[in-house]
Amino acid sequence: MNFHLTEEQRMIRDTAAKFTEDVIVPRAEEMERTGEYPYDIMERMAGLGMMGIPFSPEDGGSGGDWVGMHLCIEEISRGDASLGGLLDVTTCVVAQELQVFGTEAQKRKWLVPMAGGTEIGAFGLTEPGAGSDAGATRTTAVPDGDSWVINGTKQFITNIGFRNASLVIVTAVTGGGTGEKAIDTFIVPKGTPGFRLGKKYDKMAWQHSATHECIFEDCRIPGDHFLGKERKGLSQHLAVLQTGRISVAAMSVGLARACFEASLRYARERVQFGRPIYQFQAVSFKIADMAMNIELARNMYLKAAWLKDNGLPHVLEAAYAKLFASEMCERAASDAFQIHGGYGFMNEYPVSRYFKGCKILQIVEGTSEVQRIVISRNL
Ligand SMILES: Cc1cc2nc3c(=O)[nH]c(=O)nc-3n(C[C@H](O)[C@H](O)[C@H](O)COP(=O)(O)OP(=O)(O)OC[C@H]3O[C@@H](n4cnc5c(N)ncnc54)[C@H](O)[C@@H]3O)c2cc1C
């Protein structure tokens, strides 16, 4: 076995690490407090080629791989997990869906600018009545001449409120009058008449991630906005969500590292009973567990990404990585809070932000319960 990263993967990781330290870390607290959208940071991430790492130059990318992409997501998430989420949704889910299932014309029109980072993508699967049960979609798409007419509401849609978000890929029930339910996917560009954003959600954290409802009222799109194969929309979407799970694992590792680093720093400085609290095993063992679990979770997401790069099945490995890493991250955030004592509750210390931001990682791209369903079904 070879655990060495390639020169290119190391370069991606180190570039992202430096960018995070220099640009994201100094701004993260303020972005969370004000909810200001990080357009300048996105632009610089695009300039470094972060949104296109796993795609070929022809598709607007840099010809890297999924291991490199996820190393980048880990580093960015160490500074700000919601920016890791931006990469997850744009590159790993939406751009990949266009790359794998899109026609050549669709790729040229939508994938190339997305992989180049000048446009951002969103995907709309979740609805008020269809969360974990994604097949319960009620949004409909009805053929009408050369076009499709979409009606319905998607909720909790990441990225779509950014002014540079170009489109949302939505799942919708088709099947017309046959009585047989089919779900297909459609590319709906922003600005299409009949497509509007609902309220921006008032969230517990990730204030600067542009999450909105998407409302479709007689929204007419041309026939060439149909994505992929007929009646395969849901399975196409679930296929790319496997990569989304690896991404959430990488985001969790990045955020857990931030918890670990803050805890180590604080425990070495904070003196109680005449010595740094790091000298109390009750504290240092928490930090030792964090370090070990971070290493384990990283190995898990890298293995899943490596399997993907090598065209090997990775359903289980992606679910293991997502489940373990996101639950590990919650423990790390909780322990980091505990190690900071009362200061952990104060907004001036970053651990309060980490604590608020960790829980969502157990929800998106399939909840922990859904991961356990996926795992148990595949044993
Ligand atoms: C900040 C944020 C960003 C998001 N971004 C996007 C996005 O960009 N695009 C998108 O489409 N969606 C997005 N989502 C939606 C997200 O994927 C869903 O919230 C998630 O899939 C869970 O669905 P739900 O919230 O409806 O919960 P529900 O499905 O109602 O689940 C509620 C609880 O019941 C449990 N549960 C449900 N079914 C079962 C079962 N069969 N067995 C055991 N337990 C079960 C769940 O695990 C959970 O604990 C986002 C959500 C948030 C909060």
The ligand as an SDF file (V2000), in Angstrom:
LIG
                    3D

 53 58  0  0  0  0  0  0  0  0999 V2000
  -28.0000   24.2730    5.9480 C   0  0  0  0  0  0  0  0  0  0  0  0
  -28.6120   23.2300    5.0620 C   0  0  0  0  0  0  0  0  0  0  0  0
  -28.2150   23.1310    3.7430 C   0  0  0  0  0  0  0  0  0  0  0  0
  -28.8130   22.1990    2.8950 C   0  0  0  0  0  0  0  0  0  0  0  0
  -28.5030   22.1840    1.5680 N   0  0  0  0  0  0  0  0  0  0  0  0
  -29.2390   21.4430    0.7150 C   0  0  0  0  0  0  0  0  0  0  0  0
  -29.0880   21.5650   -0.6950 C   0  0  0  0  0  0  0  0  0  0  0  0
  -28.2430   22.3230   -1.1720 O   0  0  0  0  0  0  0  0  0  0  0  0
  -29.9000   20.8500   -1.5000 N   0  0  0  0  0  0  0  0  0  0  0  0
  -30.8430   19.9910   -1.0210 C   0  0  0  0  0  0  0  0  0  0  0  0
  -31.5310   19.3600   -1.8130 O   0  0  0  0  0  0  0  0  0  0  0  0
  -31.0050   19.8390    0.3170 N   0  0  0  0  0  0  0  0  0  0  0  0
  -30.2400   20.5560    1.1890 C   0  0  0  0  0  0  0  0  0  0  0  0
  -30.4200   20.4280    2.5430 N   0  0  0  0  0  0  0  0  0  0  0  0
  -31.4120   19.5080    3.0380 C   0  0  0  0  0  0  0  0  0  0  0  0
  -30.8240   18.3040    3.7560 C   0  0  0  0  0  0  0  0  0  0  0  0
  -30.2190   17.4420    2.8400 O   0  0  0  0  0  0  0  0  0  0  0  0
  -31.9810   17.6680    4.5540 C   0  0  0  0  0  0  0  0  0  0  0  0
  -32.2310   18.5540    5.6340 O   0  0  0  0  0  0  0  0  0  0  0  0
  -31.6610   16.2740    5.0250 C   0  0  0  0  0  0  0  0  0  0  0  0
  -31.6130   15.3840    3.9400 O   0  0  0  0  0  0  0  0  0  0  0  0
  -32.7020   15.7630    6.0190 C   0  0  0  0  0  0  0  0  0  0  0  0
  -33.9990   15.9860    5.5710 O   0  0  0  0  0  0  0  0  0  0  0  0
  -35.0550   16.7060    6.5440 P   0  0  0  0  0  0  0  0  0  0  0  0
  -34.4310   17.9340    7.0730 O   0  0  0  0  0  0  0  0  0  0  0  0
  -36.3350   16.8290    5.8290 O   0  0  0  0  0  0  0  0  0  0  0  0
  -35.2220   15.7110    7.7680 O   0  0  0  0  0  0  0  0  0  0  0  0
  -36.1860   14.4070    7.8190 P   0  0  0  0  0  0  0  0  0  0  0  0
  -35.9550   13.5470    6.6470 O   0  0  0  0  0  0  0  0  0  0  0  0
  -37.5700   14.8350    8.1300 O   0  0  0  0  0  0  0  0  0  0  0  0
  -35.5720   13.6650    9.0810 O   0  0  0  0  0  0  0  0  0  0  0  0
  -35.8750   14.0310   10.4340 C   0  0  0  0  0  0  0  0  0  0  0  0
  -35.2140   12.9980   11.3250 C   0  0  0  0  0  0  0  0  0  0  0  0
  -35.8000   11.7020   11.0760 O   0  0  0  0  0  0  0  0  0  0  0  0
  -34.7750   10.7880   10.7330 C   0  0  0  0  0  0  0  0  0  0  0  0
  -35.2800    9.8310    9.7500 N   0  0  0  0  0  0  0  0  0  0  0  0
  -35.9470   10.0840    8.6030 C   0  0  0  0  0  0  0  0  0  0  0  0
  -36.2270    8.9440    7.9540 N   0  0  0  0  0  0  0  0  0  0  0  0
  -35.6930    7.9290    8.6990 C   0  0  0  0  0  0  0  0  0  0  0  0
  -35.6230    6.5170    8.5690 C   0  0  0  0  0  0  0  0  0  0  0  0
  -36.1420    5.8870    7.5120 N   0  0  0  0  0  0  0  0  0  0  0  0
  -35.0110    5.8120    9.5390 N   0  0  0  0  0  0  0  0  0  0  0  0
  -34.4560    6.4300   10.6080 C   0  0  0  0  0  0  0  0  0  0  0  0
  -34.4840    7.7760   10.7890 N   0  0  0  0  0  0  0  0  0  0  0  0
  -35.0970    8.4980    9.8540 C   0  0  0  0  0  0  0  0  0  0  0  0
  -33.6610   11.6300   10.1470 C   0  0  0  0  0  0  0  0  0  0  0  0
  -32.4110   10.9550   10.1830 O   0  0  0  0  0  0  0  0  0  0  0  0
  -33.7080   12.8530   11.0550 C   0  0  0  0  0  0  0  0  0  0  0  0
  -33.0340   12.5900   12.2460 O   0  0  0  0  0  0  0  0  0  0  0  0
  -29.7930   21.3190    3.4090 C   0  0  0  0  0  0  0  0  0  0  0  0
  -30.1660   21.3980    4.7530 C   0  0  0  0  0  0  0  0  0  0  0  0
  -29.6030   22.3500    5.5730 C   0  0  0  0  0  0  0  0  0  0  0  0
  -30.0870   22.4410    6.9940 C   0  0  0  0  0  0  0  0  0  0  0  0
  1  2  1  0
  2  3  1  0
  2 52  2  0
  3  4  2  0
  4  5  1  0
  4 50  1  0
  5  6  2  0
  6  7  1  0
  6 13  1  0
  7  8  2  0
  7  9  1  0
  9 10  1  0
 10 11  2  0
 10 12  1  0
 12 13  2  0
 13 14  1  0
 14 15  1  0
 14 50  1  0
 15 16  1  0
 16 17  1  0
 16 18  1  0
 18 19  1  0
 18 20  1  0
 20 21  1  0
 20 22  1  0
 22 23  1  0
 23 24  1  0
 24 25  2  0
 24 26  1  0
 24 27  1  0
 27 28  1  0
 28 29  2  0
 28 30  1  0
 28 31  1  0
 31 32  1  0
 32 33  1  0
 33 34  1  0
 33 48  1  0
 34 35  1  0
 35 36  1  0
 35 46  1  0
 36 37  1  0
 36 45  1  0
 37 38  2  0
 38 39  1  0
 39 40  1  0
 39 45  2  0
 40 41  1  0
 40 42  2  0
 42 43  1  0
 43 44  2  0
 44 45  1  0
 46 47  1  0
 46 48  1  0
 48 49  1  0
 50 51  2  0
 51 52  1  0
 52 53  1  0
M  END
$$$$
